[in-house]
Structure formats: C-alpha cells, structure tokens
Amino acid sequence: MRLFTVGHSTATLDQLIETLRANDVQVLVDVRSKPRSRLPHFDQYPLQSAVEEAGLRYRFMGDRLGGVPRDPAVRQRWQQGRLDPVIIAHLRGSDEWADGIDELRRLITSGGGTDVCIMCSEADANECHRKAVALDVAEAVSGLEIVHLSMSKTAAGEVGVQEVLL
C-alpha cells in the first residue's frame, strides 16, 4: 500500500490531475486548514469539482489534519513553509488529529488498499505538516510506503516525479 503526498504550489490543475492519474491515486485528501489558495483553481470547490470530473474522489480533512493550530498561543508560531516541531507536537496531541489519522487509516486500508494522496499547498514535503500526517498514518498502517509527488518540472519536462519518503 502507498500513501502519496503532494504540495500543489504554483502548479496548474491539469498538472495535479495528470500527476494523480499517472500514479493511480484514487482519493485526494485535502489537509489544508483553510481550503483556499491565491490560485483560485485550488480553492476547495473548483478543486473538488475538477478532481471528481477526472473520476477521482475528493475528501476534505483539514478540519482535523490541518497544520494551523486552533490555539492562538501556538498559532502565532505558524509560518508558511516552515515545519515547527512545537506546532506538530501540539497538533499530534489533539483529539481531532487522532480522529483524522484514524479516518485516513481506514480510507487507505478499505478495499485492500486504496491509493490515497494527501495534499497541501507547500511544495516541499519536508517543510509541511503533511509529512507528520504521513508518518503518523505509517505508524498505524503496517507496510505503508510514503511517496512524495513533486509538482515541479524536471529538465525532461516531466511533472509528478516521485521521491520515497519512508
């Protein structure tokens, strides 16, 4: 079983869909705290519509697995593109996070292993909370392989290059 992660960054919607299809992803799980973007095509409803029109499923789980803490004292530490261990520890200690991880585990293991991709906006998985999401799910699902999909183009013009994280 595989769990993919992707950061949409400045990609086009077509690039995202193409990358998901090329990797046989069946479900895109949006883990952004606020499913909005400065790129309107990545706002929740246009994104959901495009994903479903492509024959994939879309799930929003940012209410439980989002990276922006609800606690104002912890939230002040949050910065886009910076993975803060204090914030991650805070998120991991919440009931919402535990519930979200459990639901994601069920989604992945249902039907013998559904290929799921968790998506946020940050391009670099090592600087995004989705890495913590992926690692926590990997602890709950034996043998789960985590693969990061890059939305940047290579010299050969390829999009969706894979990098195994775990």
Secondary structure, DSSP 8 states (H G I E B T S, - for coil): -EEEEEE-TT--HHHHHHHHHHTT--EEEE--SS---SSGGGSHHHHHHHHHHTT-EEEE-HHHH-SS-SSHHHHTT-BTTB--HHHHHHHHTSHHHHHHHHHHHHHHHGGG---EEEEES-S-GGGSTHHHHHHHHHHHSTT-EEEEEE-S--TT----EEEE--
